[in-house]
Every structure is written in structure tokens, then in C-alpha cells.
Amino acid sequence: MSSMQAQTTTSAGQDKSGEIRLVDVAKKFGNAYAVQNINLTIPHGSYCCLLGPSGCGKTTILRMIAGHETPTSGQIYIGNEMVVGKSPVERGTAMMFQSYALFPHLTIADNVGFYLKMRGVGKAERRERVEEMLARVQLDQFRNRMPAQLSGGQQQRVALARSLITNPKVLLLDEPLSALDEFLRLRMRGELRKLQTELGITFVHVTHTQPEAIALADMVVVMDTGRIDQADTAETIFDRPKTPYVARFMGGQNVLTGVVEGRTGDLLRLRSADGATFEVAADGVAATVGQPVSVAIRRDHVSLAKQGQDGAAKGVNEIAGVVSAIEYQGSYVKVTLDIANGHFVANVSDRAYAKDKVVPGDHAVARWSATDVHTLAKVDTGAAADFDFDSSS
């Protein structure tokens, strides 16, 4: 049995759960709240991504879980233990920083074994565990090199090995891929996911990059100005957002608003301010005639056809506009239409686009099926930032 396995086994009598619970957590800096009314449960052994734009509070939450910040109010539990006031060592957490924070004067082996040395682990055991961890991250051949002699991706793996060597219940990652180039970032996120699956511990990963969260996470937590807007699986967050903010921030969705004109069973008929009509399943939204409702339509579920200059949306689930931008994305073409109240995007397959090409200035109509429309739980106020994202990134 390896020393890493032995340590896990001998600790089995203790609470080794990496479940994280935040209960009514708030954090103020001066008179301003960084986060407020945060209630969140991250299951043991899951890969959770905290996602949102800069300043939304995601790093503050990570630092409070780690013990580097103290909540102004509320409780944080890891397993069954309330950890507010406890040190990171007592919490069973380890944190990997965005900058990696490697010691430039220490070898790779000494960097990885640093925390073990600080905790008084004997030299022989420390060497054995360092060798195991370096082999796990495929850096054993570089044990005697200095950090400056490694590439960015290799330095990241050193920082990851140093964080994991203490066998934490929870690994906290603060934008760990942001300093890497695109090719290396794609490769390293695959390695992160593989490592988390092998270890079976809880990973909490802060990012502002939507494709990163979708590719990695069992659970995505989308944040906006210090609060959680939606927490769910990556698939649900992307395909069935609850709010206009999440639909826009995650991308791949168009948001439209209309007033309810009628209802047949679970099917709502909406009319927009410019006269277009939509049909959509209510999805549990208790809407009545005259009430505004916002819906989301996936860009890749939209078809596009060129029209004459007097063209207008005549059918249900159609919207007309003027082509304002064309972006070739390889397997599809992103076509942006200027419409009455903003813009509407269709991600058209390369083959479909080749059959009916449009260029900026052309009039076109976008169409979709009622089954491809998703009713949002909140009405779009138009106050949200106009985020844009392509899932191919």
C-alpha cells in the first residue's frame, strides 16, 4: 500500500467528507457587500465551477471556504464541521493560486514537498510521497529542475502537485488555467478533470470562462454581483437557463420578450413589442393574459432565410431583421441580425449557410420550433449586460 493510500485509510475514522455547505453567507468590505445571502451545497466528490464576470464575488467565496477570508455573517461547513474561524489545515482544504506561487529558489521536488516539511513529515516519508505525486502529474523526470526551467503547463502541474500532496478533502482552484495559451489550456482542463475523477475529492474551481466551466464541472454556479443566479449541472445551465442573465452570460441563447395573448393547455402565445408572435411551453410559469414573459432560443436551433427589403416576420416563431455581422466559425457560421429591440443570433451550419448565403445588409428571417423555445423564470428588464459567447471556444 502506498503512503498516500495509507494516509487516507488511517483517516477513515475521521470525517473525510468534502461536502461544502454555505448557509446565509455574506461578506462586506467596508460598507459594500462582496457577496450576500449565499446558500449553496457542493456535494462531496464533485467538480464545481464558480462562474461569473470579474467582481461578481466568486473568488471571495473561494477564499472564505479556504479560510483566507472570514464571513461577515453566516456559516460554512465542510463535511459535518462548521469551519469558520478554523485554519486551512484544520479545514482539510488546499488552494492552488492563479499565479502558482512557486518558490523560485527551490527544486521541483522541494516545492512539491514544502507543505509536508512545514508539517513535520519525516524526510524519508516526504521523499516517497513527493516521488508518488510527481509521477502522478508526470513530472518525476524534472524533480531536480528549478521552476524557471519549466514551461507554464509544467509549472501549473507542480503547483497542483504541491496542493494535492497533503491529501485535502477539498481542492480550491483560483482561475488555474488563465495564464496558459489556448492549446495548453484545453489540454490541462482535460488533465484536471481526469485527476479529480481519479482522486474522488471535491474540486471548487473559479473561472470567468464559460467553455471551461461547461467542460469541467458536474455543478456550475453562475454568479452576478454578489449573488447566485443559478446553480445546476452544466447541461441544465446551458440548455435551460432560469434567467435572462444566465441565458446571456452562458451564451448560445437569444432572449426575447412578449406579452401573453392566449393560452392553450401548457402552450403560451406571446406577441412582442414589434408584432412578432411566439409559441412556447409555459414550463410551470404561471403566466396570464397580458403578462410579459421572456423566452430563450438556442442559436444552433435557428434556421435562417434571405428576404426582400420589405420582408417581415409573418409566421409564428419567426423574427425578421437586417444582417449586421457574419463570423465563420468552422463547422458553423454565426449570423447576427439587427432587430427592433437589439440583435438576434443564428448559428447556421456551414452546409446550410452555403445553400442560402447572406451578407451584411441583407434582410433575413430567423425561424425556430416551439419545442426549441425555453420559458425563463424571470422577465428580461434589459438591464443585463449583453454578454456574448460561442460554445466552440
Salt bridges, closest charged atoms under 4 A:
GLU19 OE1 - ARG21 NE 3.70
GLU69 OE1 - LYS27 NZ 3.81
GLU69 OE2 - ARG63 NE 3.51
GLU81 OE2 - LYS86 NZ 3.35
GLU125 OE2 - ARG129 NH1 3.22
GLU131 OE1 - ARG143 NH2 2.95
GLU175 OE1 - HIS208 ND1 2.86
GLU182 OE1 - ARG185 NH2 2.30
GLU191 OE1 - ARG157 NE 4.00
GLU191 OE2 - ARG187 NE 3.79
GLU198 OE1 - ARG136 NH1 3.57
GLU212 OE2 - HIS205 NE2 2.69
ASP218 OD1 - ARG193 NH2 2.83
ASP224 OD2 - ARG227 NH2 3.19
ASP229 OD1 - ARG227 NH1 2.26
ASP239 OD1 - ARG298 NH1 2.77
GLU261 OE2 - ARG271 NE 2.64
ASP266 OD1 - ARG263 NH2 3.86
GLU279 OE2 - ARG269 NH1 3.00
ASP283 OD2 - ARG240 NH2 3.23
ASP283 OD2 - HIS374 ND1 3.43
ASP300 OD2 - ARG298 NH2 2.62
GLU318 OE2 - ARG367 NE 2.64
ASP362 OD2 - LYS306 NZ 3.96
ASP372 OD1 - HIS301 ND1 3.33
ASP380 OD2 - ARG248 NH2 2.86
ASP386 OD2 - HIS343 NE2 3.65
ASP388 OD1 - ARG299 NH2 2.69
ASP388 OD2 - LYS334 NZ 2.53
ASP390 OD1 - ARG299 NH1 3.61
ASP390 OD2 - LYS334 NZ 3.76
